[in-house]
Amino acid sequence: MENKTKRKIHRCTCKNCQLHPYSKAAKQHQAINRALLELNERSKRQFVAVLANQQGRGGASHLAAITGVSRKTIARGQREIERSPSHQSSGIRRSGAGRPRVEKNNREY
């Protein structure tokens, strides 16, 4: 059985969602963040990169506020999309790879 950690939906920090949390745009941002929960790292950055490309100038910054994915990661996804499929590496970590969660490091003695 796989050891999957339960991830939380990112709360959008854009001005529109802060001022109008029940607006149509806020609901769209929540839907984007719900969809991102199901994706692996590579798919997530490429999906956000496509959305950023659709928005044009400033799209990466706006999507970074909506999704919590850094602008550098979005830029990496944009580069991956522009390259041909034969030049792409997997770029997906195995389960349990990466840094330990902060909660795990803060043990009280």
C-alpha positions as CSV (number, residue, x, y, z in Angstrom):
1,M,0.0,0.0,0.0
2,E,1.4,3.4,-0.9
3,N,2.1,6.0,1.7
4,K,0.4,9.1,0.4
5,T,0.2,12.2,2.4
6,K,-3.0,14.1,2.4
7,R,-2.5,17.4,0.6
8,K,-4.6,20.5,1.3
9,I,-6.2,22.7,-1.4
10,H,-4.1,25.9,-1.8
11,R,-6.0,29.1,-0.9
12,C,-5.8,31.7,-3.6
13,T,-4.0,34.9,-2.6
14,C,-5.1,37.0,-5.6
15,K,-6.8,40.4,-4.8
16,N,-10.0,39.3,-6.5
17,C,-10.4,36.2,-4.2
18,Q,-9.5,38.2,-1.1
19,L,-12.2,40.9,-1.9
20,H,-14.9,38.6,-3.3
21,P,-14.4,35.0,-2.0
22,Y,-17.7,33.8,-3.5
23,S,-17.3,35.3,-7.0
24,K,-17.2,33.3,-10.2
25,A,-13.4,33.9,-10.5
26,A,-12.8,32.6,-6.9
27,K,-14.8,29.4,-7.8
28,Q,-12.6,29.0,-10.9
29,H,-9.4,29.4,-8.9
30,Q,-10.7,26.8,-6.4
31,A,-11.4,24.4,-9.2
32,I,-7.9,24.9,-10.6
33,N,-6.4,24.1,-7.2
34,R,-8.6,21.0,-6.7
35,A,-7.4,19.7,-10.1
36,L,-3.8,20.3,-9.1
37,L,-4.2,17.9,-6.1
38,E,-4.5,15.0,-8.5
39,L,-1.5,15.7,-10.7
40,N,2.1,14.7,-10.2
41,E,4.9,17.3,-10.2
42,R,5.6,17.4,-13.9
43,S,1.9,17.4,-14.9
44,K,1.2,20.1,-12.4
45,R,3.9,22.5,-13.6
46,Q,3.0,21.9,-17.2
47,F,-0.7,22.5,-16.5
48,V,0.0,25.7,-14.7
49,A,2.4,26.8,-17.5
50,V,-0.4,26.3,-20.1
51,L,-2.8,28.4,-18.1
52,A,-0.1,31.1,-17.7
53,N,0.6,31.1,-21.5
54,Q,-3.1,31.6,-22.1
55,Q,-3.2,34.7,-19.9
56,G,-0.2,36.2,-21.6
57,R,2.0,38.8,-20.0
58,G,1.9,38.6,-16.2
59,G,0.2,35.2,-16.4
60,A,3.0,33.4,-14.5
61,S,2.7,35.9,-11.5
62,H,-1.0,35.6,-11.5
63,L,-1.0,31.8,-11.6
64,A,1.6,31.8,-8.8
65,A,-0.8,33.7,-6.6
66,I,-3.7,31.4,-7.5
67,T,-1.9,28.1,-7.2
68,G,1.1,28.6,-4.9
69,V,3.4,27.2,-7.5
70,S,6.5,29.5,-7.8
71,R,7.2,31.5,-10.9
72,K,10.4,29.6,-11.5
73,T,8.5,26.4,-11.5
74,I,6.0,27.8,-14.0
75,A,8.8,29.0,-16.2
76,R,10.3,25.5,-16.1
77,G,7.0,24.1,-17.2
78,Q,6.8,26.6,-20.1
79,R,10.3,25.5,-21.2
80,E,9.2,21.8,-21.0
81,I,6.1,22.5,-23.1
82,E,8.2,24.3,-25.8
83,R,10.7,21.4,-26.1
84,S,10.0,18.4,-28.2
85,P,8.9,15.2,-26.3
86,S,12.2,13.4,-27.1
87,H,14.2,15.9,-25.1
88,Q,12.2,15.7,-21.9
89,S,13.4,13.9,-18.8
90,S,10.9,12.4,-16.3
91,G,11.3,15.1,-13.6
92,I,9.0,13.2,-11.2
93,R,10.1,12.3,-7.7
94,R,9.3,8.9,-6.2
95,S,6.9,8.8,-3.3
96,G,8.6,9.9,-0.1
97,A,11.4,11.7,-2.0
98,G,12.3,15.3,-1.3
99,R,12.6,17.2,2.0
100,P,10.9,15.9,5.1
101,R,7.7,17.8,6.0
102,V,8.2,20.6,8.5
103,E,5.9,18.9,11.1
104,K,8.2,16.0,11.1
105,N,11.2,18.1,11.9
106,N,9.6,20.0,14.8
107,R,9.6,17.3,17.4
108,E,9.3,18.4,21.0
109,Y,11.7,16.8,23.4
